[in-house]
Amino acid sequence: MAISTSTPPDGATGIGAERQRRRTLLHRLDVRGAPYAFVAPFFVVFAAFSFYPLIYTSWISLHRVELSTLNLMEWVGFDNYTALWDDDRFWNALANTFTIGVLSTVPQLLMALGLAHLLNYQLRGSTFFRVAALTPYATSVGAAALVFTMLFERDFGMINWALSLVGVDHIDWENNKWAAQTAISSIVIWRWTGYNALLYLAAMQAIPRDRYEAAAIDGASRWQQFLKVTVPGIRSTIVFTIVLSTIGATQLFGEPLIFGQGPNGITGGADNQYQTLGLLLYEEGWKNYQMGRAATVAWAMFLLLILVFVVQRIVKRLITRRT
């Protein structure tokens, strides 16, 4: 019995080869192009809402532009930057930003470190305490600032009432420079201490337990274990929170604005005693209608953050070399 074999026509062979090439091409595009497709939304959003405003702000800072006529720009070059350099309000706002940043960041991180150390122990209801520590962070800036503004009110505030019980006269928290900056710093401390504490707690729980056991065998006390094991183990997290707090202090805006209770909030008090760079930016752009100057302040803040980042990297390298 003869068996007949038939070969497909040349056209069918060509169609099969074409399909195979398409499948191979689609597979290559899927393997090589899929990662870019997954990260593309981030870059699209970043370009639209971060990169483009950054470039456009730098362009505006080189012009004289008013808020009412944004389509009319007068080229002034770096005149806005030289005027900002000679402006006493800028240096006052920069000094206030620095002092409020120090008053809020240092106690905040120290308290967060201690709170995280306590939460790291096996406590009853630890979940409740962790959620309670994060509650102030979930509170809006407006609500927290309004409550603290009433607490620090000069005549009927609870803080002055408590101080009067120990013989301290009423403090004018808003009009006194250091008192106002202390009050504003307390708002920042209250809102961010719990958040930083949970960051430290997560880092502490990643430290191997055998390190503590070895330190205990060597006779180290709880305090010595904290200094020699815990702090070095979360050093990178501490640096991260310092940088994050520095950025937040540079952009401080809502707390002093609401603390001023009206027009004085924009100027940072009657004598600009607590005006930050964020408030100065707002005053130039939305009170004086000078968008070119406001953009210049924004770029000064951006350059300041870059300087802080560079200093942080240099300090980190020096510490790494010594260790």
matplotlib code that plots the C-alpha trace (Angstrom):
import matplotlib.pyplot as plt

x = [0.0, 1.5, 1.5, 1.3, 2.9, 2.0, 4.0, 2.2, 2.2, 4.8, 2.3, 1.3, 4.9, 5.4, 2.4, 3.6, 7.0, 5.5, 3.4, 6.4, 8.4, 5.5, 5.3, 9.0, 8.9, 5.9, 7.8, 10.9, 8.8, 7.0, 10.3, 12.2, 9.4, 7.3, 9.6, 9.5, 5.8, 5.4, 7.6, 6.3, 3.3, 5.6, 7.8, 4.7, 3.3, 6.7, 7.3, 3.8, 3.7, 7.3, 9.8, 7.8, 6.8, 10.5, 11.7, 8.8, 9.4, 13.1, 12.0, 9.6, 12.3, 14.2, 11.3, 9.2, 5.7, 2.6, -0.1, -2.8, -0.9, 0.9, 1.0, 3.1, 6.7, 9.6, 13.1, 15.2, 17.8, 19.2, 17.9, 15.4, 18.2, 20.4, 17.4, 16.6, 20.3, 20.0, 16.5, 16.6, 13.3, 14.8, 17.6, 15.2, 13.0, 16.0, 17.1, 13.6, 13.3, 16.6, 15.7, 12.2, 13.7, 16.2, 13.6, 11.3, 13.7, 16.1, 13.5, 11.2, 13.8, 15.1, 11.6, 10.8, 14.0, 13.0, 9.4, 10.5, 12.8, 9.9, 7.6, 10.3, 9.7, 7.0, 4.2, 0.6, -1.5, 1.5, -0.7, -2.8, 0.2, 1.6, -1.7, -1.9, 1.6, 0.6, -2.7, -1.2, 0.3, -3.1, -4.5, -4.7, -2.4, -5.3, -6.9, -3.7, -2.7, -6.1, -6.1, -2.5, -3.3, -6.1, -3.9, -1.2, -3.8, -2.4, -5.5, -7.5, -5.1, -4.6, -0.8, -0.8, -3.4, -1.1, 1.9, 0.0, -0.5, 3.3, 3.6, 4.6, 3.1, 1.1, 3.3, 2.4, 3.1, 2.4, 4.2, 7.3, 9.8, 11.1, 7.8, 6.1, 8.8, 8.6, 4.8, 5.0, 7.7, 5.5, 2.9, 5.5, 6.8, 3.3, 2.5, 5.7, 7.1, 4.9, 5.6, 9.4, 9.0, 7.4, 10.2, 12.7, 10.7, 10.7, 14.4, 14.9, 12.9, 15.2, 18.3, 19.2, 18.4, 21.6, 23.4, 21.6, 22.2, 25.9, 26.0, 24.1, 26.6, 29.4, 27.7, 26.3, 23.4, 20.2, 21.5, 24.8, 22.9, 20.9, 24.0, 26.2, 23.7, 20.5, 21.7, 24.4, 21.9, 19.4, 22.0, 20.8, 17.2, 18.3, 20.0, 16.9, 14.7, 17.1, 17.0, 13.2, 12.8, 15.1, 13.0, 9.9, 11.3, 12.4, 8.9, 7.1, 4.0, 0.7, 1.6, 2.9, 0.2, -2.7, -0.9, -0.9, -4.8, -5.3, -3.1, -0.2, 0.0, 1.2, 3.9, 4.9, 3.8, 3.8, 7.6, 8.1, 9.3, 8.3, 8.0, 9.5, 10.7, 7.3, 5.5, 7.8, 7.1, 3.4, 3.6, 5.5, 3.3, -0.2, -0.1, 2.4, 1.4, 5.1, 5.3, 8.9, 10.1, 8.0, 9.6, 13.0, 12.3, 11.1, 14.4, 16.4, 14.6, 15.3, 19.0, 19.1, 17.8, 20.4, 23.1, 21.7, 21.8, 25.4, 26.4, 24.7, 26.5, 29.8, 29.2, 28.0, 31.2, 33.4, 31.6, 31.9, 35.7, 36.2, 34.3]
y = [0.0, 3.3, 6.2, 9.6, 12.6, 16.1, 19.3, 22.5, 25.1, 27.8, 30.4, 28.5, 28.1, 31.8, 32.6, 30.3, 31.9, 35.4, 34.4, 33.0, 36.2, 38.3, 36.1, 36.5, 40.3, 40.5, 38.4, 40.6, 43.7, 42.2, 41.2, 44.3, 46.9, 45.8, 47.3, 50.6, 50.5, 49.8, 52.8, 55.1, 56.4, 57.7, 59.6, 61.0, 62.3, 63.5, 65.4, 67.0, 68.0, 68.3, 68.7, 71.1, 73.4, 73.4, 74.6, 77.0, 78.5, 79.0, 80.9, 83.1, 83.9, 85.7, 88.0, 90.7, 89.1, 90.2, 87.8, 89.7, 89.7, 86.4, 86.6, 89.8, 89.1, 91.6, 90.1, 91.2, 88.4, 87.8, 91.1, 89.2, 87.1, 90.1, 91.9, 88.9, 88.7, 92.4, 91.9, 91.9, 90.0, 87.1, 86.7, 87.2, 84.4, 82.2, 82.7, 82.0, 78.9, 77.7, 78.4, 76.9, 73.9, 73.4, 73.9, 71.4, 68.8, 68.1, 67.5, 65.7, 63.2, 62.6, 62.0, 59.8, 57.7, 57.3, 56.5, 53.9, 52.3, 51.9, 50.5, 48.0, 46.2, 43.5, 45.6, 44.8, 46.7, 47.5, 47.8, 50.4, 52.5, 52.3, 53.5, 56.2, 57.4, 57.8, 59.6, 63.1, 62.6, 61.7, 65.0, 67.8, 70.8, 73.1, 71.3, 70.9, 74.5, 75.9, 73.8, 74.8, 78.5, 78.4, 76.7, 79.4, 82.3, 85.1, 85.9, 82.7, 80.0, 76.9, 77.1, 80.5, 79.3, 76.4, 78.7, 81.1, 78.2, 78.2, 82.0, 82.7, 85.8, 85.5, 85.2, 86.9, 83.9, 85.5, 88.9, 87.6, 86.2, 83.2, 82.4, 82.4, 80.2, 77.8, 77.6, 76.9, 74.3, 72.5, 72.0, 70.4, 68.2, 67.0, 66.1, 64.3, 62.7, 59.6, 59.2, 59.3, 56.9, 54.3, 54.6, 54.1, 51.2, 49.4, 49.8, 48.6, 45.4, 44.6, 44.5, 40.8, 39.8, 37.9, 41.3, 42.2, 38.7, 39.1, 42.5, 41.2, 38.3, 40.9, 42.7, 45.7, 47.4, 48.4, 51.9, 50.6, 48.3, 51.2, 53.3, 50.5, 48.3, 50.1, 53.5, 52.2, 49.7, 52.4, 55.0, 55.1, 55.6, 58.4, 60.1, 59.7, 61.3, 64.2, 64.9, 64.5, 66.8, 69.4, 69.3, 69.7, 72.6, 74.4, 74.1, 75.1, 77.0, 75.9, 76.1, 79.7, 80.9, 79.7, 80.6, 84.3, 84.3, 86.7, 89.1, 88.7, 85.1, 85.9, 88.3, 86.1, 88.5, 92.3, 92.4, 89.2, 87.5, 84.0, 84.5, 81.5, 81.1, 79.5, 82.5, 84.9, 83.1, 83.4, 87.1, 88.0, 86.0, 86.3, 89.5, 91.7, 90.0, 89.7, 86.2, 86.7, 87.4, 84.5, 82.1, 83.4, 82.5, 79.1, 78.5, 79.8, 77.1, 74.5, 75.4, 75.4, 71.8, 70.8, 72.3, 70.4, 67.2, 67.7, 68.5, 65.4, 63.2, 64.7, 64.1, 60.6, 59.8, 61.2, 59.1, 56.0, 56.6, 57.0, 53.8]
z = [0.0, -1.0, 1.3, -0.3, 1.3, 0.4, 1.1, 1.9, -0.8, -0.8, 0.2, 3.3, 4.3, 3.9, 6.0, 8.8, 8.8, 8.9, 11.9, 13.6, 13.0, 14.4, 17.5, 18.0, 17.6, 20.0, 22.5, 22.3, 22.7, 25.7, 27.4, 26.7, 26.5, 29.5, 32.2, 30.4, 30.1, 33.8, 34.8, 32.1, 34.1, 36.8, 34.4, 32.6, 35.9, 37.0, 33.8, 33.9, 37.5, 38.6, 35.8, 33.7, 36.6, 37.7, 34.3, 33.9, 37.3, 36.5, 33.3, 35.2, 37.7, 34.9, 34.2, 35.8, 35.9, 37.7, 38.8, 37.0, 33.6, 33.4, 29.6, 29.8, 30.8, 30.9, 30.7, 33.6, 33.7, 37.1, 38.6, 40.7, 42.2, 43.0, 44.5, 46.6, 47.8, 48.9, 50.5, 54.3, 54.3, 52.6, 55.1, 57.9, 56.5, 55.9, 59.5, 60.8, 58.7, 60.1, 63.8, 63.5, 61.7, 64.5, 67.3, 65.7, 64.2, 67.1, 69.8, 67.4, 66.3, 69.9, 71.1, 68.2, 68.9, 72.5, 71.7, 69.1, 71.7, 74.1, 71.4, 70.5, 73.7, 74.1, 75.6, 76.1, 73.5, 71.4, 68.3, 70.0, 71.0, 67.5, 66.0, 68.6, 67.7, 64.1, 64.8, 64.9, 61.5, 60.1, 61.4, 58.9, 59.2, 59.5, 62.3, 64.3, 63.8, 64.8, 68.0, 68.9, 68.1, 70.7, 73.2, 72.8, 72.9, 75.0, 77.2, 77.3, 76.1, 78.2, 78.0, 79.7, 82.2, 83.1, 83.4, 85.6, 88.1, 88.7, 88.8, 85.2, 83.7, 80.5, 77.4, 74.1, 72.0, 68.7, 69.0, 70.7, 68.2, 70.2, 71.8, 68.4, 66.8, 69.8, 69.5, 65.7, 66.4, 68.9, 66.2, 63.9, 66.8, 67.7, 64.1, 63.0, 66.1, 65.8, 62.1, 62.6, 65.6, 63.5, 60.9, 63.7, 65.1, 61.7, 61.5, 65.0, 64.4, 61.4, 63.7, 64.5, 68.0, 68.4, 68.5, 71.7, 73.1, 72.4, 74.0, 77.1, 77.5, 77.4, 80.3, 78.4, 80.1, 78.3, 77.8, 76.4, 74.1, 72.9, 72.2, 70.8, 69.0, 68.3, 67.2, 64.8, 63.4, 62.4, 61.3, 57.7, 58.9, 61.2, 58.3, 56.2, 58.8, 59.2, 55.5, 55.4, 58.4, 56.8, 53.6, 55.6, 57.6, 54.5, 53.0, 56.3, 55.4, 56.8, 60.5, 60.6, 58.2, 60.4, 63.6, 62.5, 62.5, 59.6, 57.6, 60.0, 59.0, 55.5, 56.7, 59.6, 62.3, 62.5, 62.4, 60.3, 63.5, 62.3, 58.5, 56.7, 53.1, 52.3, 53.6, 51.8, 48.6, 49.2, 50.1, 47.0, 44.6, 46.1, 48.1, 46.1, 42.8, 41.8, 40.4, 39.2, 42.7, 44.0, 41.5, 42.6, 46.2, 45.1, 43.3, 46.3, 48.4, 45.8, 45.7, 49.5, 49.5, 47.0, 49.2, 52.2, 50.2, 49.2, 52.7, 53.9, 51.4, 52.4, 56.1, 55.4, 53.5, 56.2, 58.8, 56.7, 56.2, 60.0, 60.8]

ax = plt.figure().add_subplot(projection="3d")
ax.plot(x, y, z, "-o")
ax.set_aspect("equal")
plt.show()
